[in-house]
Amino acid sequence: MRTKNRRLSRGFTMIELLTVIAIIAILAAIIFPVYQNTKVTARRSGDITNMNTLRTALQLYRVDQGGYPPALLGYVTTYTPGGNDVVPANLVKSFLYPKRVVSLATFKNGANPFKDSDVTTALWPAADPRAVGTAPLGDFNGDSQVNGDDDTAGARQAFNFVDNPQPVCEGLVPCSDPQRQLRFYRVSGYDVADTRRPGIRSQVELRYALFWTGYSLVGDGTNLGSALDDPRQLGYNEPPAETVMFWHGYDRNFQDDRLQAGNQDIVVFLGGGARPFASNLMAERSWRVKP
């Protein structure tokens, strides 16, 4: 009697299927964070390149004009004086674009989702919270010593949004008239920038200015200056190499609304180019940090 050989068909068992799914999940958990970190690293490298391009453009502008421009991309331009018919940023002929910067895309930060027609006002960044007289940054009074006598109120930031929110206005003075508030293109990302702070989800802060201190500008725009003023400002002749030109803090890391330690900000110093910098120091001291 002959018997027929039957081929036995066999599928995956439930255990095998679950094992494969678990392996895929583990690989995904490993690969996705690595991919995300690589993406962020690439974007930040692009930011540093763009910011160094702007630094070079600023240096060329200074050679040509004898001083730095009042803004990077520039203030909002409208088709009619005082109107809301905004000229898109990609059509603006500003201080640096298009003569000294190849493309307007150079201004676009990778974390900046705004359109060329988006505009905004801005607040002053936080002032250095350290007590006056306790944090001298240089020999400002010429006595060959760096001590508390060099750290005066006049060498500090003029306005501080923490105690008294002050929009940036014409002449860089406090203002109550909205018509005097300066408007910026949000796409720039370096004149002003959206930045998180502890307790505040997001706000637009000034990131580039010729003068920051109280002695520098008054209501009519006159430059008064002072022997005790901080020379690390772009509006003065021959500012030192440690002068902060501009910065951004898009990548600040928050957990439970608390700013975490880490060099997530990117700062451009006059003498050293763009570099990652401690976010907690930038959030507290802004332009008063030192390399």
ZIMOVEN-V125154 format. One record per pair of residues at least 24 apart in sequence whose C-alpha atoms are under 7 Angstrom apart, sorted by the first residue. I is the first residue (numbers start at 1). J is the second residue. Records with the same first field share a line. If there is no record, write none. Layout:
# ZIMOVEN-V125154
I = J ; J
This chain:
# ZIMOVEN-V125154
43 = 110
47 = 109 ; 110
48 = 274
50 = 106 ; 107
51 = 268 ; 274
52 = 273 ; 274
57 = 96 ; 100 ; 101
68 = 234 ; 235
69 = 95
70 = 209 ; 210
71 = 191 ; 208 ; 209
72 = 96 ; 191
73 = 97 ; 188 ; 191
74 = 184
75 = 182 ; 183 ; 184 ; 185
76 = 183 ; 184 ; 185
86 = 117
88 = 116 ; 117
89 = 116 ; 117 ; 185
90 = 116
107 = 188 ; 189
108 = 187 ; 188 ; 189
109 = 189
111 = 250
112 = 187 ; 189
114 = 186 ; 187
115 = 187
116 = 187
118 = 185 ; 186
119 = 183 ; 184 ; 185 ; 186
120 = 183 ; 184 ; 185 ; 186
121 = 167 ; 181 ; 182 ; 183 ; 184
122 = 167 ; 168 ; 192 ; 204 ; 205 ; 206
123 = 161 ; 165 ; 166 ; 167 ; 168 ; 204 ; 205 ; 206
124 = 159 ; 160 ; 161 ; 166 ; 167 ; 168 ; 205 ; 206
125 = 160 ; 161 ; 205 ; 206 ; 286
126 = 160 ; 161 ; 162 ; 283 ; 284 ; 285 ; 286
127 = 157 ; 160 ; 284 ; 285
128 = 284 ; 285
129 = 284
140 = 227 ; 228 ; 229 ; 230
141 = 227 ; 228
150 = 228
154 = 213 ; 214 ; 215 ; 228 ; 229
155 = 213 ; 228 ; 229 ; 230
156 = 213 ; 214
157 = 212 ; 213 ; 214
158 = 212 ; 213 ; 214
171 = 217 ; 218 ; 219 ; 220 ; 221
173 = 218 ; 219
190 = 246 ; 247 ; 248
193 = 248
194 = 250
195 = 249 ; 250
198 = 257 ; 258 ; 259
199 = 257
207 = 246 ; 247
208 = 245 ; 246
210 = 234 ; 235
211 = 235
241 = 269 ; 270 ; 271
242 = 269 ; 270 ; 271 ; 290 ; 291
243 = 269 ; 270
244 = 268 ; 269 ; 270 ; 287
245 = 269 ; 270
252 = 279
